[in-house]
């Protein structure tokens, strides 16, 4: 199945020995969720804000195509079952993300060993 990266970063999946399994280039037009913030009050001199997030501009679902997005974009679109999120992130010595070990289908229900649904 084709996979399209809708993030602003190259997505590289590596195995346990850090060998590259697959990589997708960054999107020239990444899917983003915007936040509109409203001031509420101050807490010990620090502004306390309310935040309302928008939905991302995503391509229409295409049969057999997966879209890699950020967890924020995926959370803003719980109705979509074609969104993948990089997971089990791999970082370098400075803490910069260099890859991931898997992709998560956040719309998939999580089940226990007996097949009982435990999340979603």
Protein Blocks (a to p, Z undefined) as FASTA:
>chain_A
ZZddfbfbdcddddfkopafbdcdddfbdcddddddddfbdeehiacddddddddddddd
dehiacdddfklmmmmmmbckbccdehiaddfkopafbdfbdcdfkbccddfkopafeZZ
